[in-house]
Amino acid sequence: MTDAANPKDHPTGNAEKDPADWTTGDEPMTGAQASYLKTLSEEAGEGFDETLSKADASRRIDALQQQTGRGA
């Protein structure tokens, strides 16, 4: 088996996917997303919206990471 045929050989190869393309993006955010988003919101002095979808939470996390300097 070649490297290209086994995605486990490159586990982060498709890690960056636009939240708009997620098949589960409309589902409620995960517990991990909610926890991290709450922390980022507090650090940024912003409100926390517990009703966000997975995709919206991901976009909000990205924005708050940039705002707080936690982003990569």
OpenMM code with the backbone's topology and positions (N, CA, C; nanometers):
from openmm import Vec3, app, unit

residues = "MET THR ASP ALA ALA ASN PRO LYS ASP HIS PRO THR GLY ASN ALA GLU LYS ASP PRO ALA ASP TRP THR THR GLY ASP GLU PRO MET THR GLY ALA GLN ALA SER TYR LEU LYS THR LEU SER GLU GLU ALA GLY GLU GLY PHE ASP GLU THR LEU SER LYS ALA ASP ALA SER ARG ARG ILE ASP ALA LEU GLN GLN GLN THR GLY ARG GLY ALA".split()
positions = [
    Vec3(0.0849, -0.1177, 0.0000),
    Vec3(0.0000, 0.0000, 0.0000),
    Vec3(0.0893, 0.1238, 0.0000),
    Vec3(0.0573, 0.2206, -0.0826),
    Vec3(0.1360, 0.3431, -0.0893),
    Vec3(0.0823, 0.4448, 0.0095),
    Vec3(0.1636, 0.5475, 0.0369),
    Vec3(0.1217, 0.6535, 0.1282),
    Vec3(-0.0068, 0.7198, 0.0816),
    Vec3(-0.0216, 0.7426, -0.0474),
    Vec3(-0.1388, 0.8117, -0.1002),
    Vec3(-0.2659, 0.7297, -0.0781),
    Vec3(-0.2541, 0.5997, -0.0726),
    Vec3(-0.3716, 0.5146, -0.0584),
    Vec3(-0.4177, 0.5017, 0.0864),
    Vec3(-0.3336, 0.5380, 0.1810),
    Vec3(-0.3682, 0.5228, 0.3214),
    Vec3(-0.3762, 0.6604, 0.3876),
    Vec3(-0.4985, 0.7137, 0.4087),
    Vec3(-0.5102, 0.8473, 0.4679),
    Vec3(-0.4565, 0.8551, 0.6097),
    Vec3(-0.4445, 0.7421, 0.6789),
    Vec3(-0.3906, 0.7440, 0.8150),
    Vec3(-0.2425, 0.7795, 0.8172),
    Vec3(-0.1754, 0.7638, 0.7041),
    Vec3(-0.0349, 0.8017, 0.6964),
    Vec3(-0.0181, 0.9533, 0.6980),
    Vec3(-0.1245, 1.0252, 0.6655),
    Vec3(-0.1235, 1.1714, 0.6632),
    Vec3(-0.2507, 1.2203, 0.7320),
    Vec3(-0.2610, 1.2035, 0.8648),
    Vec3(-0.3862, 1.2315, 0.9343),
    Vec3(-0.4324, 1.3763, 0.9300),
    Vec3(-0.3427, 1.4706, 0.9011),
    Vec3(-0.3849, 1.6102, 0.8971),
    Vec3(-0.4001, 1.6613, 0.7552),
    Vec3(-0.3901, 1.5748, 0.6587),
    Vec3(-0.3975, 1.6159, 0.5189),
    Vec3(-0.5275, 1.6837, 0.4815),
    Vec3(-0.6375, 1.6450, 0.5430),
    Vec3(-0.7644, 1.7082, 0.5108),
    Vec3(-0.8263, 1.7737, 0.6335),
    Vec3(-0.7446, 1.8097, 0.7307),
    Vec3(-0.7940, 1.8660, 0.8556),
    Vec3(-0.8555, 2.0044, 0.8359),
    Vec3(-0.8094, 2.0789, 0.7387),
    Vec3(-0.8611, 2.2126, 0.7138),
    Vec3(-0.9710, 2.2048, 0.6086),
    Vec3(-1.0947, 2.2068, 0.6543),
    Vec3(-1.2091, 2.2027, 0.5647),
    Vec3(-1.2990, 2.3197, 0.6012),
    Vec3(-1.3447, 2.3922, 0.5034),
    Vec3(-1.4311, 2.5065, 0.5264),
    Vec3(-1.5579, 2.4617, 0.5989),
    Vec3(-1.5914, 2.5268, 0.7115),
    Vec3(-1.7127, 2.4879, 0.7848),
    Vec3(-1.8384, 2.4884, 0.6986),
    Vec3(-1.8409, 2.5692, 0.5944),
    Vec3(-1.9572, 2.5715, 0.5047),
    Vec3(-1.9735, 2.4386, 0.4319),
    Vec3(-1.8656, 2.3602, 0.4222),
    Vec3(-1.8692, 2.2322, 0.3525),
    Vec3(-1.8927, 2.1141, 0.4456),
    Vec3(-1.9058, 2.1383, 0.5754),
    Vec3(-1.9257, 2.0293, 0.6703),
    Vec3(-2.0647, 1.9699, 0.6536),
    Vec3(-2.0746, 1.8388, 0.6512),
    Vec3(-2.2056, 1.7745, 0.6403),
    Vec3(-2.2833, 1.7846, 0.7709),
    Vec3(-2.2144, 1.8040, 0.8833),
    Vec3(-2.2808, 1.8160, 1.0132),
    Vec3(-2.2757, 1.9593, 1.0662),
    Vec3(-2.2459, 2.0530, 0.9804),
    Vec3(-2.2284, 2.1919, 1.0223),
    Vec3(-2.3509, 2.2564, 1.0835),
    Vec3(-2.4703, 2.2078, 1.0478),
    Vec3(-2.5933, 2.2654, 1.1014),
    Vec3(-2.6316, 2.2097, 1.2378),
    Vec3(-2.5612, 2.1076, 1.2834),
    Vec3(-2.5892, 2.0495, 1.4149),
    Vec3(-2.5420, 2.1449, 1.5245),
    Vec3(-2.5966, 2.1314, 1.6455),
    Vec3(-2.5489, 2.2168, 1.7562),
    Vec3(-2.3990, 2.1973, 1.7800),
    Vec3(-2.3338, 2.3023, 1.8273),
    Vec3(-2.1909, 2.2930, 1.8545),
    Vec3(-2.1637, 2.1828, 1.9572),
    Vec3(-2.0448, 2.1311, 1.9515),
    Vec3(-2.0057, 2.0249, 2.0438),
    Vec3(-1.9751, 2.0843, 2.1810),
    Vec3(-1.9662, 1.9978, 2.2797),
    Vec3(-1.9305, 2.0430, 2.4139),
    Vec3(-1.7927, 2.1061, 2.4180),
    Vec3(-1.7001, 2.0480, 2.3427),
    Vec3(-1.5640, 2.1027, 2.3387),
    Vec3(-1.5635, 2.2410, 2.2749),
    Vec3(-1.6401, 2.2575, 2.1668),
    Vec3(-1.6489, 2.3886, 2.1034),
    Vec3(-1.7077, 2.4902, 2.2007),
    Vec3(-1.8155, 2.4522, 2.2699),
    Vec3(-1.8817, 2.5436, 2.3630),
    Vec3(-1.7868, 2.5864, 2.4739),
    Vec3(-1.7128, 2.4921, 2.5283),
    Vec3(-1.6197, 2.5227, 2.6367),
    Vec3(-1.5117, 2.6199, 2.5905),
    Vec3(-1.4510, 2.5906, 2.4761),
    Vec3(-1.3433, 2.6761, 2.4255),
    Vec3(-1.3972, 2.8124, 2.3836),
    Vec3(-1.5129, 2.8122, 2.3206),
    Vec3(-1.5730, 2.9376, 2.2773),
    Vec3(-1.6088, 3.0256, 2.3963),
    Vec3(-1.6557, 2.9655, 2.5036),
    Vec3(-1.6880, 3.0405, 2.6250),
    Vec3(-1.5607, 3.1047, 2.6818),
    Vec3(-1.4520, 3.0283, 2.6852),
    Vec3(-1.3239, 3.0808, 2.7336),
    Vec3(-1.2755, 3.1967, 2.6466),
    Vec3(-1.2791, 3.1777, 2.5152),
    Vec3(-1.2347, 3.2832, 2.4236),
    Vec3(-1.3228, 3.4070, 2.4353),
    Vec3(-1.4527, 3.3863, 2.4477),
    Vec3(-1.5462, 3.4985, 2.4591),
    Vec3(-1.5160, 3.5810, 2.5836),
    Vec3(-1.4900, 3.5131, 2.6945),
    Vec3(-1.4567, 3.5832, 2.8187),
    Vec3(-1.3273, 3.6615, 2.8040),
    Vec3(-1.2262, 3.6002, 2.7421),
    Vec3(-1.0973, 3.6689, 2.7231),
    Vec3(-1.1116, 3.7910, 2.6343),
    Vec3(-1.1999, 3.7817, 2.5355),
    Vec3(-1.2174, 3.8917, 2.4409),
    Vec3(-1.3189, 3.9950, 2.4901),
    Vec3(-1.3861, 3.9656, 2.6019),
    Vec3(-1.4886, 4.0568, 2.6508),
    Vec3(-1.6115, 4.0574, 2.5622),
    Vec3(-1.6377, 3.9459, 2.4985),
    Vec3(-1.7511, 3.9323, 2.4062),
    Vec3(-1.8568, 3.8407, 2.4671),
    Vec3(-1.9787, 3.8512, 2.4175),
    Vec3(-2.0860, 3.7640, 2.4617),
    Vec3(-2.0702, 3.6236, 2.4055),
    Vec3(-2.1275, 3.5272, 2.4748),
    Vec3(-2.1241, 3.3869, 2.4334),
    Vec3(-2.2629, 3.3465, 2.3875),
    Vec3(-2.2741, 3.2959, 2.2652),
    Vec3(-2.4025, 3.2525, 2.2094),
    Vec3(-2.4074, 3.1005, 2.2107),
    Vec3(-2.4841, 3.0449, 2.3027),
    Vec3(-2.4909, 2.8998, 2.3176),
    Vec3(-2.5740, 2.8314, 2.2100),
    Vec3(-2.6354, 2.9085, 2.1203),
    Vec3(-2.7214, 2.8501, 2.0173),
    Vec3(-2.6507, 2.8299, 1.8831),
    Vec3(-2.5215, 2.8550, 1.8763),
    Vec3(-2.4496, 2.8431, 1.7492),
    Vec3(-2.4434, 2.6988, 1.7007),
    Vec3(-2.4417, 2.6838, 1.5692),
    Vec3(-2.4213, 2.5523, 1.5086),
    Vec3(-2.2725, 2.5189, 1.5127),
    Vec3(-2.2388, 2.3963, 1.4781),
    Vec3(-2.0975, 2.3561, 1.4728),
    Vec3(-2.0181, 2.4470, 1.3797),
    Vec3(-2.0732, 2.4721, 1.2611),
    Vec3(-2.0017, 2.5534, 1.1629),
    Vec3(-1.9869, 2.6978, 1.2113),
    Vec3(-2.0956, 2.7552, 1.2645),
    Vec3(-2.0888, 2.8927, 1.3144),
    Vec3(-1.9947, 2.9049, 1.4330),
    Vec3(-1.9956, 2.8042, 1.5207),
    Vec3(-1.9044, 2.8050, 1.6349),
    Vec3(-1.7596, 2.8008, 1.5881),
    Vec3(-1.7328, 2.7213, 1.4865),
    Vec3(-1.5975, 2.7124, 1.4336),
    Vec3(-1.5511, 2.8474, 1.3791),
    Vec3(-1.6387, 2.9134, 1.3040),
    Vec3(-1.6035, 3.0455, 1.2489),
    Vec3(-1.5839, 3.1474, 1.3613),
    Vec3(-1.6671, 3.1401, 1.4641),
    Vec3(-1.6561, 3.2337, 1.5777),
    Vec3(-1.5268, 3.2086, 1.6545),
    Vec3(-1.4923, 3.0818, 1.6727),
    Vec3(-1.3661, 3.0475, 1.7380),
    Vec3(-1.2490, 3.1052, 1.6602),
    Vec3(-1.2503, 3.0885, 1.5291),
    Vec3(-1.1426, 3.1426, 1.4454),
    Vec3(-1.1301, 3.2937, 1.4644),
    Vec3(-1.2433, 3.3632, 1.4630),
    Vec3(-1.2414, 3.5091, 1.4780),
    Vec3(-1.1892, 3.5505, 1.6155),
    Vec3(-1.2349, 3.4817, 1.7186),
    Vec3(-1.1906, 3.5168, 1.8540),
    Vec3(-1.0454, 3.4785, 1.8787),
    Vec3(-0.9985, 3.3737, 1.8145),
    Vec3(-0.8565, 3.3396, 1.8259),
    Vec3(-0.7715, 3.4520, 1.7680),
    Vec3(-0.8136, 3.5072, 1.6571),
    Vec3(-0.7399, 3.6200, 1.5979),
    Vec3(-0.7439, 3.7399, 1.6908),
    Vec3(-0.8608, 3.7658, 1.7459),
    Vec3(-0.8793, 3.8823, 1.8344),
    Vec3(-0.7974, 3.8703, 1.9622),
    Vec3(-0.7887, 3.7502, 2.0177),
    Vec3(-0.7192, 3.7316, 2.1450),
    Vec3(-0.5719, 3.6941, 2.1289),
    Vec3(-0.5295, 3.6701, 2.0065),
    Vec3(-0.3911, 3.6308, 1.9840),
    Vec3(-0.3658, 3.4837, 2.0076),
    Vec3(-0.4701, 3.4048, 2.0251),
    Vec3(-0.4538, 3.2614, 2.0449),
    Vec3(-0.4457, 3.1853, 1.9140),
    Vec3(-0.4786, 3.2501, 1.8046),
    Vec3(-0.4789, 3.1844, 1.6750),
    Vec3(-0.3408, 3.1472, 1.6280),
    Vec3(-0.3364, 3.0494, 1.5440),
    Vec3(-0.2069, 3.0029, 1.4900),
    Vec3(-0.1599, 3.0909, 1.3778),
] * unit.nanometer
topology = app.Topology()
chain = topology.addChain("A")
for resn in residues:
    res = topology.addResidue(resn, chain)
    for name in ("N", "CA", "C"):
        topology.addAtom(name, app.Element.getBySymbol(name[0]), res)
